[in-house]
Amino acid sequence: MQAAQGAAAPASPAAQRGPGSPELGAGGPEGAVLSPAQPCLPSPHPAGRAVPQVRGWSRRAGGGERGRAGAEAGGLWQPVAGRVPRAAVARWGCCWGLQAPLSVGGESGESLDPFGVSCQAPLPARRLPACRLRASSRCGEMRVWDSLSPFPMLPSWVPGIAAGIASLHLIQKLLFPYFWADLRYLLKVLLYGLKVEIYRLRGKIVTVLDKFVKLAEEHPHKPFLIYEGKVHTYRDVDRRSNRVAQVFLHHGALKKGDTVALLMGNEPDFIHVWFGLAKLGCVVAFLNFNVRSRSLLHCLSSCEPKILVVAADLLGTLEEILPNLQKDISVWIMTKDSTFPSVHTLLDKMEAVSEDPVPVNRRSANNLKSSVLYIFTSGTTGLPKAAVISHMQVLKGAAGLWAFGATAEDIIYITLPLYHSAASLLGIGGCIELGATCVLRKKFSASQFWNDCKKYDVTVIQYIGELCRYLCSQPVKDGEKNHKVRLAVGNGVRNDVWREFLDRFGAVKICEFYGATEGNICFMNHTGKIGSVGRTNFFYKLFFPFDLIKYDFQKDEPIRNKHGWCEKVKKGEAGLLISKVNAKNPFFGYAGNKRHTEKKLLSEVFKKGDLYFNTGDLMVQDHENFLYFWDRIGDTFRWKGENVATTEVSDVIVMLDFIQEANVYGVSVPDHEGKAGMASLILKQNKSLDLEQMYKQVVTYLPSYACPLFLRVRETMEMTGTFKQQKFRLVDEGFNPSTVTDPLYFLDNSKQAYVLLTKEVHERILSGQMKL
């Protein structure tokens, strides 16, 4: 009946093999070689589903090794039947195998079905590689994976290793997600340090200035500096700085190691004079051009310069201090003539001298720890202090842009003041380290910022927190993301500003970092985690040891336990950042101020004999080892990107004859970076507050960012247990007239006067209608 229905009965195994063919496996224990016997036909069934049987193959050759060889050489094949694994079906869209009862090793009756999937599919129209069917000596099971795969069987240990690697990768992703990013950053830091150390051991100390001179020789026509549209190549800057060096070599009577103070704004001649003096081996002191009168004289006396160089646009500042300037300081101005008595001119003499380089031995450094710059900072207390900057610190600062991924093809936009370490070391020094180009602007302009970036094809920008906020506060324009900026390097940007900046101006990688000018510790946020100033881990702390310790905000000092030791804070808690001082991470202190240098150090912190640098900053470390800036301590706060020393402001205010005492501190203002200055005042007996005189005093003797925005008149001044002014409660109370009963006043720049701080004025400040 089956024959009548057109369904032929399957042939017997012997008939399938044909005449003269032996039983499969008769050639010995190793089994048979397989290969296609007929063209493949399309499979009507999807891969992986059970379907009817399919033809396979068997060997017609004789038994034993000779039979196997004959099969391989002669291609004598016979169809057989069987099943195949689901994996083979999924891979090839077909299946093959053996379906008839077979005899292996003389035993018969077991079907070859090791994987439990029956199907029918086309066979590959090619000869498969030789494979073997092995018989189990114990139960006769047949292992046919090799016969069903087009690839040779891998050793048994390979899958184990692959599974182990996959497991380790999964564990790393779950438990150590930043492992590779941390490793890359750490290797960069270590490799750079190793390169510097190798140079030192060879007796060849290569400074940033040496790298610049080499670049001027190798790439003389490459633009180094672009200022107000004019291009200054590496050779141009090198030759003009040579002229500065020649002038002071012949007219200045300077010796190697002498100090020269530089009072200039952002302009090419700042760099020409800086490099020219450095080629003579002089220590250059960068003066903050915002500092006026008494504070500026203090800066000059602390660094003890032989010469003061003043820019042409700062002659008014010079005129203020000239009568009280030390007589042994020679003054030079960047003009061709002068109306001041005993003041030398520089530009006319630069035109008259050669542009040939001065002897190399004048600039050669014998020690990486020798001083090369003085950069003024307010530190944690008092008037500005001259932080000693060594060749080592300049090299570290110059490597910052490179560490964040900048290259020689980048164009860096510098709007920060060059007297600041961020612009001079990280910016100018970073350009030299890379061999890149920088675009220098006289002063930051929020309205022209992106226009400049587009005009000069800027790819890297520098910022402080306030700068980013100013940019986000500008009116929205079309095409704000049409620029080439890819990196933004700086510090102090708030989380909300960070997010708004990215949303508005495109995929710019924010490279936040932390570092004090005079400090010996630095953090870099190489992962881009919003809000963080950097990361740490076991290996980083091994090379750059630091800790966060408990701090008493009431007493304004670190907390010590009953044994006299400081205690570390837990993760997630705010603590004072301190970094260990040792031979690899030295603290160079302040020029001419041993007392302030010692005041920045903490001894006997965790054990006898240890020494730590007190950064004066409170930080928080989270459970993923990211670090976040929390606040500043002591008598300093930050406003408009500048550190404000409260004692300096107090000293200026108490000079007024109606002021008995002034307590200056910083208060938070919503949607503003840092803290605004506020002065709590005690009037002298039978005296009244003269707001007009107060305004004239602060704007005349203080930088604009240091002028107190708020005044509070009190009857008494609270003191701490150690007879220090109490600031903690005053900071908390702020400047809200609804909660503060004392008279409050506000510095209204539009009226150029202090005005009464009413509830209406307070609301306008909070809403952003009043410009601070």
RAGI-V966745 format. One record per helix or strand of 3 or more residues. SS is the DSSP state (A for helix, B for strand). FROM is the first residue (numbers start at 1). TO is the last residue. If there is no record, write none. Layout:
ss = {SS,SS}
from = {FROM,FROM}
to = {TO,TO}
//
This chain:
ss = {A,A,B,A,B,B,A,A,A,A,B,B,A,B,A,B,A,B,A,B,B,A,A,B,B,A,A,B,A,B,A,B,A,B,A,B,B,A,B,B,A,B,B,B,B,B,A,B,B,A,A,B,A,B,B,A}
from = {13,64,81,86,102,107,145,156,179,208,223,230,234,259,268,283,293,307,312,330,343,347,360,371,385,391,400,411,421,437,449,460,465,487,495,509,522,538,546,574,594,601,611,626,636,642,646,659,676,691,704,710,728,744,753,759}
to = {17,74,83,92,104,110,148,175,201,218,227,233,251,263,279,286,303,310,322,333,345,352,362,377,390,398,403,414,434,440,455,464,473,491,505,515,524,543,549,580,599,603,621,632,639,645,653,667,683,701,706,714,733,748,756,767}
//
